[in-house]
Amino acid sequence: TSGPNIVRAKAGECAFMDRVILTLLHDPEHPQQRQMFLDWLAHCRRAVLNHRRAQSPALGLTGQKGDGKSLLIEIISRSLGGRWAKGYNFFSGQKNFNSEMVGAELIVMDDDAATKDHRARLRLAQAIKANQFAAGVRMEAKNRDPINVDPVQAIVIAVNCDPEELRVLPELTDSMEDKIMLLKTRPAECHDTPEENIAAIEAELPAFLHQLEERDLSNAY
């Protein structure tokens, strides 16, 4: 009964957001990370603008604590309409209902992804396939009949890069390799306080979205 808060794109400068993304995803061994992320986000943004469900891999972010992964998730959320929901408990089989997730354009899995159980990882992989690559999603709410819906959604999984935390991620089997985009993060250059970072994002978001909407995705994978 409600919709996302779609911020309109407008030409301008977005030096702070560009610097955050550039420094966070800079990796000499994988120089394509930044381009792949921006192509992914532009693809997800267009799906929201077109009100049309589109396949997209889950985005996995792994790095040291405090790198700026949460700040990047804030940028993603605002780019897609500002609505997000926690998804790990349902995707890993620990929760039976997903109705609150259907009302969000972004599903986030970060600090609540605590279990490293092998079965939970298998269920997570299956849930990503079902949520992002199936024609529709079965919505289940407590004391209500399940219905099939076509949500327009993106998935982000953020974990620290120590071995135990990495075990939260779904196993990269042959059937899963093209369904998750795993990026390595480094400390992002940003302001000293969260309040300053959010203020800078709010000021530059229209210009950043203009760059996204202008991206040529004809050769993007």
C-alpha positions as CSV (number, residue, x, y, z in Angstrom):
1,T,0.0,0.0,0.0
2,S,3.0,2.3,-0.1
3,G,5.9,2.8,-2.4
4,P,9.6,3.6,-2.3
5,N,11.0,7.1,-1.9
6,I,12.4,7.6,-5.4
7,V,14.9,10.4,-5.4
8,R,15.0,12.1,-8.8
9,A,18.3,12.2,-10.6
10,K,19.9,15.6,-11.4
11,A,23.2,16.5,-13.1
12,G,25.8,17.7,-10.7
13,E,28.9,16.9,-8.7
14,C,29.2,13.9,-6.3
15,A,32.9,14.0,-5.4
16,F,32.3,12.6,-1.8
17,M,30.3,9.5,-3.0
18,D,32.7,8.9,-5.9
19,R,35.6,9.0,-3.4
20,V,33.9,6.6,-1.0
21,I,33.2,4.0,-3.6
22,L,36.6,4.4,-5.3
23,T,38.6,3.9,-2.1
24,L,36.3,1.2,-0.6
25,L,36.5,-1.0,-3.7
26,H,40.0,-0.2,-4.8
27,D,41.9,-3.5,-5.2
28,P,45.0,-3.6,-7.6
29,E,44.4,-7.3,-8.1
30,H,40.8,-6.8,-9.2
31,P,40.6,-3.3,-10.8
32,Q,37.2,-4.0,-12.2
33,Q,35.4,-4.1,-8.8
34,R,34.2,-0.5,-8.9
35,Q,32.8,-0.7,-12.5
36,M,31.1,-4.0,-11.7
37,F,29.5,-2.5,-8.6
38,L,28.2,0.6,-10.4
39,D,26.9,-1.5,-13.3
40,W,25.1,-3.7,-10.7
41,L,23.6,-0.8,-8.9
42,A,22.5,0.9,-12.1
43,H,20.8,-2.3,-13.2
44,C,18.9,-2.6,-9.9
45,R,18.0,1.1,-10.0
46,R,16.5,0.7,-13.5
47,A,14.4,-2.2,-12.4
48,V,13.0,-0.1,-9.6
49,L,12.3,2.8,-11.9
50,N,10.6,0.5,-14.4
51,H,8.6,-1.3,-11.8
52,R,9.8,-4.5,-13.4
53,R,11.3,-7.6,-11.7
54,A,14.8,-8.3,-13.1
55,Q,17.4,-10.9,-12.3
56,S,20.5,-9.7,-10.4
57,P,23.2,-11.5,-8.4
58,A,23.4,-11.0,-4.7
59,L,26.2,-8.5,-3.8
60,G,28.7,-9.8,-1.3
61,L,30.9,-7.3,0.5
62,T,33.8,-8.6,2.6
63,G,36.5,-6.7,4.4
64,Q,37.8,-5.5,7.7
65,K,35.4,-4.1,10.3
66,G,35.0,-0.4,9.9
67,D,35.9,-0.3,6.2
68,G,32.7,1.4,5.3
69,K,30.5,-1.5,4.2
70,S,27.5,0.0,6.1
71,L,28.0,3.3,4.4
72,L,27.9,1.6,1.0
73,I,24.7,-0.2,2.0
74,E,23.2,3.2,2.9
75,I,24.1,4.5,-0.6
76,I,22.5,1.4,-2.2
77,S,19.4,1.7,-0.1
78,R,18.8,5.3,-0.9
79,S,19.5,4.7,-4.6
80,L,16.7,2.0,-4.6
81,G,14.1,3.9,-2.7
82,G,15.1,3.8,0.9
83,R,13.3,0.7,2.0
84,W,15.3,-2.3,3.3
85,A,14.7,-5.4,5.4
86,K,16.7,-8.0,7.2
87,G,16.7,-11.2,5.3
88,Y,19.1,-13.8,6.9
89,N,16.7,-15.5,9.3
90,F,14.2,-16.2,6.6
91,F,16.7,-17.1,3.9
92,S,18.6,-19.5,6.2
93,G,15.4,-21.3,7.4
94,Q,15.3,-19.8,10.9
95,K,12.1,-17.9,10.2
96,N,8.9,-19.0,8.4
97,F,7.4,-15.7,7.3
98,N,8.7,-13.2,4.8
99,S,5.9,-10.7,4.3
100,E,7.9,-7.7,5.7
101,M,10.7,-8.4,3.2
102,V,8.4,-8.2,0.2
103,G,7.8,-4.5,1.0
104,A,11.4,-3.6,0.6
105,E,13.6,-3.1,-2.5
106,L,16.7,-4.0,-0.6
107,I,17.3,-7.1,1.5
108,V,20.3,-6.8,3.8
109,M,22.3,-9.6,5.6
110,D,25.1,-8.4,7.8
111,D,25.6,-8.6,11.6
112,D,22.7,-10.9,12.1
113,A,24.2,-13.6,9.8
114,A,25.8,-15.4,12.7
115,T,25.4,-19.2,12.0
116,K,28.0,-21.1,10.0
117,D,26.0,-24.2,9.9
118,H,26.5,-26.1,6.6
119,R,22.7,-26.6,6.1
120,A,22.1,-22.9,6.7
121,R,24.6,-22.0,3.9
122,L,22.8,-24.4,1.6
123,R,19.4,-22.9,2.4
124,L,20.9,-19.4,1.9
125,A,22.1,-20.4,-1.6
126,Q,18.8,-21.9,-2.5
127,A,16.9,-18.8,-1.2
128,I,19.1,-16.4,-3.2
129,K,18.3,-18.4,-6.4
130,A,14.6,-18.5,-5.6
131,N,14.4,-14.8,-4.7
132,Q,16.5,-13.3,-7.5
133,F,16.2,-15.7,-10.4
134,A,12.7,-17.2,-10.2
135,A,9.7,-15.7,-12.0
136,G,8.1,-14.8,-8.7
137,V,8.3,-15.1,-4.9
138,R,5.9,-16.9,-2.5
139,M,4.9,-14.4,0.2
140,E,4.0,-16.0,3.6
141,A,2.5,-14.0,6.5
142,K,1.3,-15.3,9.9
143,N,-2.3,-16.4,9.9
144,R,-2.7,-15.5,6.2
145,D,-2.9,-17.6,3.0
146,P,0.4,-17.4,1.0
147,I,0.3,-15.6,-2.3
148,N,2.7,-15.3,-5.2
149,V,4.2,-11.8,-5.8
150,D,6.8,-10.3,-8.1
151,P,8.9,-8.0,-5.9
152,V,11.7,-5.8,-7.4
153,Q,14.6,-6.4,-5.1
154,A,18.3,-6.5,-4.6
155,I,20.3,-8.5,-2.0
156,V,23.4,-7.4,-0.1
157,I,25.5,-9.6,2.2
158,A,28.2,-7.9,4.2
159,V,30.7,-9.9,6.3
160,N,34.1,-9.3,7.8
161,C,36.9,-11.1,6.1
162,D,38.2,-13.4,8.8
163,P,37.7,-17.1,8.0
164,E,34.9,-17.8,10.5
165,E,32.8,-14.9,9.2
166,L,33.4,-15.9,5.5
167,R,31.8,-19.2,6.3
168,V,28.4,-17.4,6.5
169,L,28.5,-16.9,2.7
170,P,26.8,-19.6,0.5
171,E,29.2,-22.1,-1.0
172,L,30.4,-21.0,-4.4
173,T,29.4,-24.1,-6.3
174,D,29.1,-24.2,-10.1
175,S,25.4,-23.4,-9.8
176,M,26.0,-20.5,-7.5
177,E,29.1,-18.7,-9.0
178,D,27.0,-16.5,-11.3
179,K,24.5,-15.7,-8.6
180,I,26.7,-13.8,-6.2
181,M,29.1,-11.0,-6.9
182,L,31.8,-11.0,-4.2
183,L,33.8,-7.8,-3.7
184,K,36.7,-7.1,-1.4
185,T,36.6,-3.8,0.5
186,R,39.3,-1.6,1.9
187,P,39.0,1.4,4.3
188,A,36.9,4.1,2.6
189,E,37.8,7.8,2.7
190,C,34.9,9.5,4.4
191,H,34.1,12.1,7.0
192,D,34.8,11.7,10.7
193,T,31.2,11.3,11.9
194,P,28.2,9.3,10.6
195,E,26.2,12.5,10.6
196,E,28.6,14.2,8.2
197,N,28.6,11.1,5.9
198,I,24.8,11.0,5.7
199,A,24.5,14.7,5.1
200,A,27.0,14.5,2.2
201,I,25.1,11.5,0.7
202,E,21.8,13.4,0.9
203,A,23.4,16.4,-0.8
204,E,25.1,14.5,-3.6
205,L,22.6,11.7,-4.2
206,P,20.7,13.3,-7.1
207,A,24.0,13.8,-9.0
208,F,25.1,10.3,-8.2
209,L,21.8,8.9,-9.5
210,H,22.2,10.9,-12.7
211,Q,25.5,9.2,-13.3
212,L,23.9,5.8,-12.6
213,E,21.0,6.3,-15.0
214,E,23.4,7.5,-17.7
215,R,25.6,4.4,-17.5
216,D,25.9,2.2,-20.6
217,L,25.0,-1.3,-19.5
218,S,25.1,-2.9,-23.0
219,N,28.3,-4.7,-22.3
220,A,27.8,-5.2,-18.5
221,Y,27.8,-8.7,-17.1
